[in-house]
Amino acid sequence: MEAPKVRSPFRNIRTEPRRFTFKSPLYDPKKMKIEERLSQLEAEASNAADGYTHRRKIDFKRRRALQNHESKGRILRFVAILIGLLIGLYYGLEWADKTDFMKSLNLFKNV
């Protein structure tokens, strides 16, 4: 005689029933997006050919200065966090030296 099968309290996703999804052979959403994007690019290209397009000049010195400024900010934040952790560690160790943990541990041992 077999034991009765009890439903598990933990839900197994694999036991969920299968669902039917209809995939049309005539409609492909990826293909439609690609066609839309191509038509947009062609329209932009034809508009650009008609008139003057403004080219943006890349300023490498400014970009490098911005990167240096951001890296200095990261370093300062890291140093501030490190100093805070070291101060916390110092005061934590100082507090641990002042308190007697053995009394607390023996209290739990005798229970």
SVG drawing of the C-alpha trace seen along z (x, -y; Angstrom):
<svg xmlns="http://www.w3.org/2000/svg" viewBox="-4 -74 47 76">
<polyline fill="none" stroke="black" stroke-width="0.4" points="0.0,0.0 1.4,-3.4 1.4,-6.4 -1.1,-9.2 0.4,-12.0 0.1,-15.3 0.5,-18.6 3.7,-20.3 3.6,-23.6 6.3,-24.9 5.1,-25.8 6.9,-24.3 6.8,-26.4 7.4,-23.5 4.0,-22.0 2.2,-25.0 0.1,-23.9 1.4,-24.6 0.0,-27.6 -0.8,-27.9 0.8,-30.8 -0.2,-31.3 2.7,-32.4 1.6,-33.8 3.7,-32.9 2.8,-36.2 3.7,-38.6 7.2,-38.9 7.5,-41.7 11.3,-41.8 11.1,-42.1 8.5,-44.9 10.8,-46.9 13.7,-46.5 11.7,-47.8 10.4,-50.7 13.9,-51.7 15.2,-51.4 12.5,-53.7 13.3,-56.2 17.0,-56.1 16.3,-56.6 14.1,-59.6 16.8,-61.1 19.4,-60.5 17.3,-62.2 16.6,-65.2 20.3,-65.4 21.2,-65.4 18.8,-68.2 20.2,-70.7 23.2,-71.5 23.9,-69.2 25.7,-70.4 28.7,-68.3 29.5,-68.3 33.1,-68.9 34.6,-66.6 36.6,-68.4 39.0,-65.8 40.6,-68.1 37.3,-68.9 36.3,-65.2 39.6,-64.2 39.2,-67.0 35.7,-65.7 37.0,-62.1 39.8,-63.3 37.2,-65.3 35.0,-62.2 37.8,-59.9 38.9,-62.3 35.4,-62.3 35.4,-58.5 38.8,-58.4 37.6,-60.9 34.4,-58.9 36.4,-55.7 38.9,-57.4 36.0,-58.9 34.3,-55.4 37.6,-53.8 38.3,-56.4 34.8,-55.9 35.2,-52.2 38.6,-52.5 37.2,-54.9 34.3,-52.5 36.7,-49.6 38.9,-51.5 35.9,-52.4 34.5,-48.9 37.8,-47.3 38.1,-49.9 34.5,-49.0 35.4,-45.3 38.4,-45.8 36.4,-47.6 33.6,-45.0 34.0,-41.5 32.6,-39.0 33.5,-36.0 30.8,-36.9 28.3,-37.0 29.5,-33.7 29.5,-32.0 26.0,-33.3 24.8,-31.4 26.9,-28.4 25.2,-27.9 21.7,-28.0"/>
</svg>
